[in-house]
C-alpha cells in the first residue's frame, strides 16, 4: 500500500497523510486566485487604484495560468518533485512580499501574471502526484471532482475567511497571512518529501517561448478590453485601440504559428471535432453564469445594506450548493451514466436561479428569501464543471488530450472575461440608460417626487436638521435612493438576459439528447487541466 507514496514522500508518511498534505499544499494557491476581490473597495483604497484595476489583477492571474499551462509541462518534466515544490512555493512567497511592500501598480500587474504561471505549476503537481496514488476509474473521478470543487469554492471561501480579517486589519495583512502559509508549505515539503527522488531526463530545450508570449499578449489584451472597455468607451479610446490591435495581431500570429509548427503549443486539430466544439460552447456559457453571481454580492451589500460579514454568510449557502453539485456529478460519472442527466439539471438550476433572483429582487427583503436561488446557483455550477470538461477531453483522440485540456482552460478564461464584460456593460452603460429614464420623473411638478422629497425632509427636520440643510440632505437621500433603484434595474436586466440564454441552452440540450440518447465520458489518465 505504501509503494504508491514512496517515490516522493518519506517512509514514515502514511498514504492518507500524503493525500492530505497535497491538499494543504494546494490551498494557498487557490485562495490567492481571487484574493484581491475579497473586498474590492478596500483593495482599491489600499493600493490607491480604481476598482476596475483590482478586477484586472484577477484577470492577469487567470491569463498567466491559461497561457503558461502548455509550457509548464516541460518544466514539470525537468525538475524533481521536491525541487519543483520548493522553487514555486518560495517564489510565491516572494511575490506576496512584493504585494505588501510595493504600491507600483505596474509591478503588481507583472507579479499577478507571474503568480498565475506559478498556479499552473501547483495544479500540475497536485494532479500528477495524485495520479501516482490512484489506479481506478473511481479514484480518478474523485481527484478531478476534489480539484475542481476546490477551484469553484475559492472565491466564496475567500469572502468567508477574509470578511472579519479585513474589518479588523489593513488589507496588506492578507498577504502577511499568505506569506506565513507559503512558509508553512515550505517547511512541510522539506520535512515530508524525500531528498533523492528520481532524476528527470527531459532538458529545457526547444521551449516554445514565442507561442507562450503570443498567447499571453492575446489573453492579457482580451482581459484588459473586457475590464476597461466600457469605462473608456471602447474604440473611442486610443489606448483601447492599441491594445485591441496588439491582441488581434498576437492571435493571428499565434494561429499561423500553430498551423505551421512541427510541435504546436496547442494543436488546433482539436477544433475539427464537433463534440469538442459543443463541449466548449457549454463550458463558455457555464462560466458566464458562474461569475454572474458577483452581481448578487453587489445586490446584498449596496441595496439590502449588508456588511461584508453577512454577505459572506450568504456565500456559504452557495458553497453548500457547490459541494452538493460536485458530489452528485462525481457519483453520476462513477456509475458511467449519460451526462445529459447531469447537464440538464445543471443548466435548469442556473435558469431557476436567474428566474428567482429576477423576480425576488426588491428594494428590501429578508436574507432567507434568497437561500434557495443561491443554493441552486452553486448546485448548477457544481453539477456542470467536471462533466463538461471531461466530456471535452474525451471527445478527441488521446494524443490530442493535452491540447483539448489547454483549449478548455482558454475557454474558461474567455468565459470569465465575457462575464466581466457583461457586468461592466450593465453596470455602466445600461445603468446610464436607466438613470436618464428615471431623471425624466425627477421634476418639481411630479407629485410622487414631491411626496417622497417631503417625506425625507420631514424625517430630517424631526432629527434636528435646519430648514436649508434638511432640503439639501433630502435631495442627497433621493439621489442615493435613485442609485439603488438604478443598480436594481441593471441587475434585473442582466439576470433576464441570462435567463433567456439558459432557456436556449436547455432547448439545445434536449434536442441533442433526443438525437444522441446516451453520451458517456471515457475518463483518460489524469491530465493537469
Secondary structure by P-SEA (a helix, b strand, c coil): ccccccccccccccaaaaaaaaaaaaaaaaaacccccccaaaaaaaacccaaaaaaaaaaaaaaaaaacccaaaaaacccaaaaaaaaaaaaaaaaaaaaccccaaaaaaaaaaaaaaaaaaaaaaaaaaaaccccaaaaaaaaaaaaaaaaaaaaaaaaacaaaaaccccaaaaaaaaaaaaaaaaaaacccccccccccccccccaaaaaaaaaaaaaaaaaaaaccccccccccaaaaaaaaaaaaaaaaaaaaaaccccccccccccccaaaaaaaaaaaaaaaaaacaaaaaaaacccccccaaaaaaaaaaaaaaaaaaaaaaaaaaaacccaaaaaaaaaaaaaaaaaaaaaacccccccccaaaaaaaaaaaaaacaaaaaaaaaacccccaaaaaaaaaaaaaaaaaaaaaaaaaaaacaaaaaaaaaaaaacccccaaaaaaaaaaaaaaaaacccaaaaaaaaaaaaaaaaaaaaaaaaaaaaaaaaaaaaaaaaaaaaaaaaaccbbbbbccccccc
